[in-house]
């Protein structure tokens, strides 16, 4: 009986067909490359800590030099030992501390993806393809090459570090990073690659195909051919809960009331409105022309596809966050609380909605970790307090949660 081996030809997520890392995949997940300034600051912290720990050795050398110069017979072992005194102890202690610090740094960098400086600056070092820890031996090889570059003092290490400035992918990866297959990302205000749950949701949201929603069927609550939209008013597995029945209650826009609402009782879910009335003596054609702008201003249908699979239709105005709450005098058609295990989501993180002319928009409410949108044009960081139009198909990151903006038929 012949035995055949199954070959998995499925492409690896995050890699191109030629096996090289795909920066677009990382950007779609919400990973952000660390800036040159933050990387430099992390390296300066590591270097300063190493210098402090090795300072006893430097002090020992400074004390030993004058003693050796004043010794009458430095070639005599007994005289040399007396001249050195406690300098040898200081040198040994300094070297031992520096060696221990360097070893701990290598282990932490390879197994945890951080060093002292990276941890303080909120940076993470990951494998460029899998976004896992880079591995001890790859980091050790990186450190060995850096050590060998000191054969050309100053110039060698400076050239290796500066090579990240002309990275063709604009991700700041130096020759050392390429050798170790590593990539340094900024976890502050962005996706933390070591947050397993957040990474799983980000991969699921990115890799899930666009949903093709069927046209909603009329229900018993449909009046005048305008079906009511779904709004989450009960707790679901995704942790989406409406803020209040008043805020979550959906009603057609004011400009559509005349075209869709009958006279008298509007029925459940609709706001009563008087029918459109033409001026006395106006012809039917004039009445139709006067009503045309109201129909033309119908906003586009857009929904948010959350990273846990929840689909939320976008109203005119809405607020999202851990526990969103409108400001005094502010109106919101929907309050959208989200559960964020990474605790990066602000209480009232952002506002969003639909504009008949500009389409889907968002406004960051001064959140701690910001709001970012990634589209085919690249990544956009929303300025706090400014309403920004976001094209459909974009992936938006708020804290540790992501969602896609989908245009519905």
C-alpha positions in Angstrom: 0.0 0.0 0.0 1.7 3.2 -1.1 2.2 5.9 1.5 1.9 9.5 0.4 3.0 12.6 2.4 0.7 15.5 2.5 2.3 18.8 1.6 0.9 22.0 3.0 1.1 24.5 0.2 -0.8 27.2 2.1 1.1 30.5 2.3 2.4 31.4 5.7 0.7 34.6 7.1 3.0 37.6 7.0 5.3 36.2 4.3 5.3 37.0 0.6 5.5 34.2 -2.0 9.3 34.5 -2.1 9.5 34.0 1.7 10.4 37.6 2.6 8.3 39.4 5.4 5.3 41.4 4.2 5.2 44.9 5.8 1.6 45.4 4.7 0.5 42.4 6.8 2.2 43.8 9.9 0.6 47.2 9.4 -2.8 45.6 8.8 -2.6 43.8 12.2 -1.8 47.1 13.9 1.9 46.7 14.6 3.9 49.9 14.5 7.7 50.2 13.9 9.7 51.9 16.7 10.9 55.4 15.8 14.6 56.1 15.6 14.4 58.4 18.6 12.9 55.8 20.9 15.3 53.1 19.7 18.3 55.5 20.4 16.9 56.3 23.8 16.6 52.6 24.7 20.2 51.9 23.6 21.4 54.9 25.6 19.6 53.6 28.7 21.3 50.1 28.2 24.7 51.7 27.7 24.3 53.9 30.7 23.3 51.0 33.0 26.3 49.0 31.7 28.7 51.9 32.3 27.4 52.3 35.9 27.8 48.7 36.7 31.3 48.5 35.2 32.4 51.8 36.9 34.3 49.9 39.8 36.7 48.5 37.2 37.3 52.0 35.8 38.0 53.3 39.3 40.4 50.4 40.0 42.4 51.2 36.8 42.6 54.8 37.8 44.0 53.9 41.2 46.4 51.3 39.8 48.1 53.5 37.3 49.7 56.0 39.8 50.7 53.1 42.0 52.5 51.4 39.1 54.3 54.6 38.1 55.5 55.2 41.6 56.7 51.6 42.2 60.5 51.3 42.3 60.6 47.9 40.8 57.3 47.1 39.0 58.8 43.9 37.6 59.0 42.4 41.2 55.7 40.5 41.8 55.6 41.3 45.5 56.1 45.0 44.8 53.5 44.9 42.0 50.9 43.3 44.3 51.5 45.9 47.0 51.2 48.7 44.4 47.9 47.4 43.1 46.4 47.0 46.6 42.6 47.1 46.3 42.6 48.1 42.7 42.6 44.5 41.5 39.5 43.8 43.6 37.7 46.8 42.1 38.6 45.7 38.6 37.4 42.2 39.1 34.1 43.4 40.7 33.5 45.8 37.8 34.2 43.1 35.2 31.9 40.6 36.9 29.0 43.1 37.2 29.4 44.1 33.5 29.5 40.4 32.4 26.4 39.5 34.5 24.5 42.5 33.2 25.4 41.7 29.6 24.3 38.0 30.0 21.0 39.0 31.6 20.4 41.5 28.8 21.0 38.8 26.1 18.7 36.3 27.9 15.9 38.9 28.3 16.3 40.1 24.8 16.2 36.6 23.2 13.6 35.0 25.5 11.4 38.0 26.4 12.0 40.4 23.5 13.1 43.3 25.8 16.1 44.8 27.4 16.2 47.3 30.2 16.1 50.2 27.8 13.4 48.7 25.6 11.2 47.9 28.6 11.4 51.4 29.9 10.7 52.9 26.4 7.8 50.5 25.7 9.6 48.7 22.8 9.4 45.0 21.9 11.9 43.1 19.7 10.1 40.3 17.7 10.8 37.9 14.9 10.1 39.8 11.7 8.1 36.9 10.2 6.2 35.3 13.1 6.2 38.3 15.6 7.3 35.9 18.4 10.4 36.4 20.6 13.5 36.6 18.5 15.4 33.8 20.2 18.5 33.7 22.4 21.0 32.4 19.8 20.0 35.0 17.1 20.4 37.8 19.7 23.7 36.3 20.7 24.9 36.3 17.1 23.8 39.9 16.8 25.8 40.9 19.9 28.9 39.0 18.6 28.8 40.9 15.3 28.4 44.2 17.2 31.4 43.3 19.4 33.6 42.4 16.3 32.7 45.8 14.8 34.5 47.5 17.6 37.8 46.5 15.8 37.1 49.8 14.0 36.3 51.9 17.1 33.3 54.2 16.9 32.9 53.9 13.1 32.1 50.2 13.0 29.2 50.2 15.6 27.9 53.6 14.3 27.7 52.3 10.8 25.8 49.2 11.9 23.3 51.2 13.9 22.9 53.9 11.2 22.1 51.3 8.6 18.5 51.3 9.8 18.0 54.8 8.4 18.1 53.6 4.8 15.9 50.5 5.3 14.0 50.1 2.0 10.9 49.0 3.9 11.0 52.1 6.1 10.8 49.9 9.3 14.1 51.0 10.8 15.7 47.5 10.5 19.5 47.8 10.7 22.0 45.2 9.3 22.1 43.7 12.8 18.3 43.3 12.9 18.4 41.6 9.5 21.1 39.3 10.7 19.0 38.3 13.7 15.7 38.4 11.7 14.4 40.8 14.3 12.2 43.9 14.2 11.7 46.5 17.0 8.1 47.6 17.4 6.5 50.3 19.6 3.9 48.8 21.9 2.8 52.1 23.4 -0.5 53.2 21.8 -0.3 50.2 19.3 -0.7 46.5 19.2 1.5 44.6 21.7 2.8 41.5 19.8 3.2 39.7 23.1 -0.4 40.1 24.0 -1.6 36.7 22.8 -5.3 37.5 22.9 -5.0 40.9 21.1 -2.8 39.2 18.5 -5.3 36.5 17.9 -8.1 39.0 17.4 -6.0 41.1 15.1 -5.1 38.1 12.9 -8.7 37.0 12.8 -9.9 40.4 11.8 -7.3 40.8 9.1 -7.6 37.3 7.6 -11.4 37.1 7.7 -12.8 37.7 4.2 -15.1 40.6 3.7 -18.7 39.6 4.5 -21.3 40.0 1.8 -24.4 41.0 3.7 -27.8 40.1 2.1 -30.4 42.8 1.8 -32.5 42.8 5.1 -36.0 41.3 4.7 -39.0 43.4 5.8 -40.2 42.6 9.3 -43.4 43.3 11.2 -41.7 46.5 12.4 -41.1 47.7 8.9 -43.1 50.8 8.0 -43.2 52.5 4.7 -40.5 50.2 3.3 -37.8 51.4 5.7 -36.6 48.4 7.9 -35.3 49.2 11.3 -31.6 48.8 11.8 -30.1 46.4 14.4 -28.5 48.1 17.4 -27.0 46.0 20.2 -29.1 46.6 23.3 -28.3 43.5 25.3 -25.0 42.1 26.5 -23.4 39.7 24.0 -20.3 37.4 24.1 -18.3 40.2 22.5 -18.9 42.5 25.5 -20.9 45.1 23.5 -23.6 46.7 25.6 -25.7 49.7 24.8 -25.2 52.7 27.1 -28.9 53.4 27.6 -32.2 52.6 25.9 -32.5 56.3 24.8 -29.1 56.4 23.2 -29.4 53.0 21.5 -32.9 53.7 20.1 -32.7 54.0 16.4 -34.8 56.4 14.4 -34.7 57.5 10.7 -32.9 60.8 10.0 -35.1 63.9 10.1 -34.7 64.5 6.4 -36.2 61.0 5.7 -39.2 61.3 8.0 -41.3 63.0 5.4 -40.5 60.4 2.8 -41.0 57.3 5.0 -43.2 58.1 8.1 -47.0 58.2 7.8 -49.2 60.7 9.4 -50.2 59.9 13.0 -48.7 57.1 15.0 -45.3 56.2 13.5 -45.1 52.8 15.1 -42.3 51.2 17.1 -38.8 52.4 16.4 -39.8 55.4 14.3 -40.2 59.1 15.2 -43.6 60.6 14.2 -43.2 63.4 11.6 -45.5 65.4 9.5 -45.6 64.5 5.8 -44.0 66.8 3.3 -46.4 69.5 2.1 -45.9 71.5 -1.0 -46.7 75.3 -1.0 -50.4 76.1 -1.8 -51.0 76.0 -5.6 -47.7 74.3 -6.4 -47.7 71.8 -9.2 -47.0 68.1 -8.4 -43.7 68.4 -10.3 -42.7 71.3 -8.1 -43.5 69.3 -5.0 -41.4 66.4 -6.2 -38.5 68.8 -7.0 -38.7 70.3 -3.6 -38.6 66.9 -2.0 -35.7 65.6 -4.1 -32.9 67.1 -1.9 -34.2 65.2 1.1 -34.0 61.9 -0.8 -30.5 62.7 -2.2 -29.0 63.3 1.2 -29.5 59.7 2.3 -26.2 58.8 4.0 -24.3 55.7 2.8 -24.8 52.4 4.6 -21.7 51.5 6.6 -21.1 48.9 9.3 -18.2 48.2 11.7 -16.9 44.6 11.6 -15.3 44.1 15.0 -12.3 41.8 15.7 -14.6 39.3 17.5 -17.0 39.0 14.6 -19.7 41.4 15.8 -21.2 43.7 13.1 -22.6 47.1 14.2 -24.4 49.4 11.7 -23.1 52.9 11.9 -25.6 55.6 12.9 -25.2 59.4 12.3 -23.4 59.9 15.6 -22.0 57.4 18.2 -19.5 57.1 21.0 -17.2 54.1 21.8 -14.9 53.3 24.7 -14.8 51.3 27.9 -17.9 53.0 29.2 -18.7 55.9 26.8 -20.7 58.8 28.0 -21.8 61.9 26.1 -20.8 65.3 27.4 -23.5 67.7 28.7 -25.5 68.8 25.8 -24.0 66.3 23.4 -26.3 63.9 21.5 -25.3 60.3 20.5 -27.5 57.9 18.6 -25.5 54.9 19.9 -23.2 54.2 22.9 -20.8 51.3 22.1 -18.9 50.0 25.1 -16.1 47.5 24.2 -14.2 45.1 26.4 -10.4 45.6 26.0 -8.2 43.0 27.8 -5.1 45.1 27.2 -6.6 48.0 29.1 -5.6 50.5 26.4 -9.1 51.7 25.7 -10.2 55.0 27.2 -13.5 55.5 28.9 -14.9 57.6 26.0 -12.2 56.8 23.4 -13.7 58.2 20.2 -16.8 59.4 18.4 -17.8 58.1 14.9 -20.7 58.4 12.5 -21.9 59.0 9.0 -22.0 62.2 7.1 -24.1 62.3 3.8 -21.2 64.1 2.0 -18.0 62.9 3.6 -19.1 59.3 4.5 -17.7 57.6 7.6 -15.8 59.8 10.0 -14.1 59.4 13.4 -13.0 61.8 16.1 -10.5 60.9 18.8 -11.7 62.2 22.1 -8.2 62.8 23.5 -7.7 59.1 24.4 -4.5 58.0 26.1 -3.4 55.6 23.4 -4.8 57.4 20.3 -6.8 56.2 17.3 -5.2 54.9 14.1 -6.7 54.0 10.7 -4.8 51.8 8.2 -5.9 51.8 4.5 -4.4 51.2 1.1 -2.9 54.7 1.3 -1.0 53.9 4.5 -1.4 54.5 8.3 -3.2 57.6 9.6 -3.0 58.7 13.2 -6.1 60.8 14.1 -5.4 64.2 15.7 -7.4 64.5 18.9 -10.5 66.7 18.6 -10.5 66.7 14.7 -13.2 64.9 12.7 -11.4 62.8 10.1 -13.0 61.1 7.1 -12.0 57.4 6.9 -12.5 55.4 3.6 -14.3 52.1 3.7 -12.1 49.1 3.7 -9.8 50.7 6.4 -8.8 48.9 9.6 -9.2 51.1 12.7 -7.3 50.5 15.9 -8.7 51.8 19.2 -6.7 50.7 22.2 -6.3 46.9 22.0 -9.4 46.5 19.7 -9.7 46.7 16.0 -12.5 46.8 13.5 -12.9 47.2 9.7 -15.1 49.8 8.1 -17.3 48.0 5.5 -19.6 49.6 2.9 -22.9 47.7 2.9 -25.0 47.2 -0.3 
